[in-house]
Structure formats: structure tokens, C-alpha cells
Amino acid sequence: MKLALTKASTSVIIPIFIQDSSSTTGAGLTGLAYNTASLVCYYCRPGSAAAALSLVTQTVTGAFSAGGFVEIDATNMPGWYRLDLSNAICATGVNSVGIHLKGAANMAPLPIEIQLTTFDLNTAPTGGSPLVRDAGYVGDYKEDETVYFPWGTIDRSGASVNPTTAGTIRVYKTDGTGEVTAPTGITDTRIFDTVVGHHLCTIDLSATTFYEKGMDYSVVLAGAVIDGKTVNVVIATFSIEQRYVDRHYHYGGG
């Protein structure tokens, strides 16, 4: 099981599926409870020893409780359970966490891999300004590839306009304040193909060692003036060989 969560997420509740190891059809295992004999849960953050997540009683609709564990619906969703993650699991400082449930009779061990990101993949747009149409998360790229993404600018009525002050494009890595600023490997083409309010950004990931495998990046428009308002806003996010290996990488921005 693989998930992506934002770093420092709190009160996280996830649904999990536990398979019956005695089944030849992959059926779910029913009847587990937080105090089922030998059922245990551990998690590991890179660079740290495994730590126990103590399972505690919970209800399907109950308020968050770290370690809460309960069967959701044995009749309609056999094998599905609710698990409440402790806040320590998603704390900042690492980019991934492993969780492992095991031990109960007839239970297939359940590994859970969590990718911790600096931005919420479920939130769109990421730009946070009514004057900018951002590109959101544009993908997971291989090292030294080129990132392409379009973005746009509008006025407060929704009409496409060009910035009266261009501003600059900056790229930030994870939660650091270090940055790459255009034009270092960044081609910022405004009014692309002469279309008002339509722009294209190109980022050459081979231009500097700032771009590394296993990292998330934010592309920021800084100091632009659009419809009389100064705007500092994220226009895209991307990663470099950071998502799971079973997901397809973008090649050449395609």
C-alpha cells in the first residue's frame, strides 16, 4: 500500500486493507480488533530505529486517536480497517516513512509506504492567487531532464492580461530558502505564441547541481504586478525521481 501525505500532517486517518493469508482468492481478513492476539504495528523513519504504534480502541466515525484501529464493515467491505496515525509518523525531517502491521492469525503482513511531500497533491490550484492560473503539480521527472509547463495571468474580472511588471521566476527545493533564479537554466517565455496572458516556463534540470534526485521543488513567481496588484505566488511544483517506482516518469515534459 502506497500513500502520499504532506509533511507535518496531523490527525491522519487512513483506510487499510488486510488480506486473509489463508485465502486463495485474495479475500480480506475480517474480525480483527485493536487487541487481537499478536497484532502489532511498527513504523520506521529513515535514519531511525523502528518504533511501535500502539493500537487502541476506535469506532468507525470516532474522533482521531493515535493508534486507533477498527474494522469498517465486515459485510460490505470485508478486510477494510481504519487506522489513525500518530503525528510523529508524518513529522518533518524525512521524505518517507514505512509502516508495518503483522502478527494476527491468518493475517498477511501489511506494508504501507508513505511519501512525505512539502505540498498537498490533492490541493489545486497550488498558486493561491486569483490573478494567476498556475500549473499545479506538473510531474515527477528524471534527473537532468527538462520541465515544461504553461501558466497564465488574468485580471480581477477574469480576463486574460499580461503583467505590467514581469517579476522573476525562482525555484525552491523542499523547505529550503536557497533558490535558483531565472535565467539560470530557466527560460521564462511570456505571451507565448503572442497569446495574451499565456506564458511558458522551461527548466533545464541539468543546468545546476541544485536539482537532485529524491527532492520536491516549488516554482515561484516573485514581484510581478498584475492588474495593479503585486503578486508572489507558486506557479508550479514538481519532483525529481521522488514518487514511487511504479509510477511513470515524465520524459521531456510529455
Backbone hydrogen bonds, N-H to C=O, Kabsch-Sander energy under -0.5 kcal/mol:
donor,donor_aa,acceptor,acceptor_aa,energy
3,L,113,E,-2.8
5,L,115,Q,-2.8
7,K,117,T,-3.4
8,A,90,C,-3.6
9,S,6,T,-1.6
9,S,90,C,-0.5
14,I,83,L,-2.7
16,I,81,Y,-2.7
18,I,79,G,-3.0
19,Q,17,F,-0.5
20,D,27,A,-3.1
21,S,19,Q,-0.7
21,S,106,N,-2.4
22,S,106,N,-0.5
23,S,20,D,-1.7
29,L,18,I,-2.8
30,T,28,G,-0.5
34,Y,69,F,-0.5
36,T,33,A,-1.9
39,L,36,T,-1.9
40,V,102,K,-2.6
42,Y,100,H,-2.5
43,Y,51,A,-2.7
44,C,98,G,-2.7
48,S,45,R,-2.3
51,A,43,Y,-2.9
53,L,41,C,-2.7
54,S,52,A,-0.7
56,V,67,G,-2.2
58,Q,69,F,-0.5
62,G,59,T,-1.1
67,G,84,D,-2.5
68,G,65,S,-3.0
69,F,56,V,-1.9
70,V,82,R,-1.6
72,I,80,W,-2.3
73,D,77,M,-0.5
73,D,80,W,-0.5
77,M,73,D,-2.6
80,W,77,M,-2.0
81,Y,16,I,-2.7
82,R,70,V,-3.2
83,L,14,I,-2.5
84,D,68,G,-2.3
85,L,12,V,-2.4
85,L,83,L,-0.6
89,I,86,S,-1.5
90,C,86,S,-0.6
91,A,88,A,-0.7
94,V,91,A,-0.6
97,V,114,I,-2.2
98,G,44,C,-2.4
99,I,112,I,-2.7
100,H,42,Y,-3.1
101,L,110,L,-2.2
102,K,40,V,-2.1
107,M,104,A,-1.8
108,A,19,Q,-2.5
108,A,106,N,-0.5
110,L,101,L,-2.7
112,I,99,I,-3.0
113,E,1,M,-3.1
114,I,97,V,-2.9
114,I,112,I,-0.5
115,Q,3,L,-2.9
115,Q,113,E,-0.5
116,L,95,N,-2.6
116,L,114,I,-0.5
117,T,5,L,-2.6
117,T,115,Q,-0.6
121,L,119,F,-0.7
123,T,120,D,-1.5
124,A,122,N,-0.5
132,V,129,S,-1.3
133,R,152,G,-2.8
134,D,132,V,-0.9
135,A,235,I,-3.3
138,V,136,G,-0.6
138,V,237,T,-2.9
141,Y,139,G,-0.6
141,Y,239,S,-3.1
142,K,250,H,-0.7
145,E,142,K,-1.7
147,V,203,I,-2.8
149,F,201,C,-2.0
151,W,199,H,-2.1
152,G,133,R,-2.3
153,T,197,G,-1.7
154,I,131,L,-2.1
155,D,159,A,-2.8
158,G,155,D,-1.7
161,V,153,T,-1.7
164,T,225,V,-2.2
165,T,225,V,-1.3
168,T,222,A,-2.5
170,R,168,T,-0.5
170,R,220,V,-2.8
171,V,180,V,-2.7
172,Y,218,S,-2.9
173,K,178,G,-0.7
174,T,216,D,-3.2
176,G,173,K,-2.7
180,V,171,V,-1.9
182,A,169,I,-2.5
184,T,181,T,-2.0
185,G,183,P,-1.2
187,T,185,G,-0.5
187,T,202,T,-3.0
188,D,186,I,-0.6
189,T,187,T,-0.8
189,T,200,L,-2.8
190,R,188,D,-0.8
192,F,198,H,-2.4
194,T,191,I,-2.0
195,V,192,F,-1.8
196,V,194,T,-0.6
198,H,195,V,-1.9
199,H,151,W,-2.8
199,H,197,G,-0.5
200,L,189,T,-2.8
201,C,149,F,-2.7
202,T,187,T,-2.3
203,I,147,V,-2.6
204,D,185,G,-3.1
205,L,145,E,-2.4
205,L,203,I,-0.8
207,A,204,D,-1.6
211,Y,208,T,-1.4
212,E,210,F,-0.6
214,G,240,I,-3.0
215,M,212,E,-0.8
215,M,240,I,-0.8
217,Y,238,F,-3.1
218,S,172,Y,-2.4
219,V,236,A,-3.2
220,V,170,R,-3.5
220,V,218,S,-0.6
221,L,233,V,-3.3
222,A,168,T,-3.0
222,A,220,V,-0.6
224,A,231,V,-1.7
225,V,165,T,-2.0
226,I,224,A,-0.5
226,I,229,K,-2.8
229,K,226,I,-2.0
231,V,224,A,-3.5
233,V,221,L,-2.4
234,V,127,G,-0.6
235,I,219,V,-3.1
236,A,219,V,-1.2
237,T,136,G,-2.2
238,F,217,Y,-2.1
239,S,139,G,-2.0
240,I,215,M,-2.1
241,E,141,Y,-1.9
241,E,239,S,-0.5
247,R,244,Y,-2.0
250,H,140,D,-2.0
252,G,250,H,-0.6
254,G,251,Y,-1.7
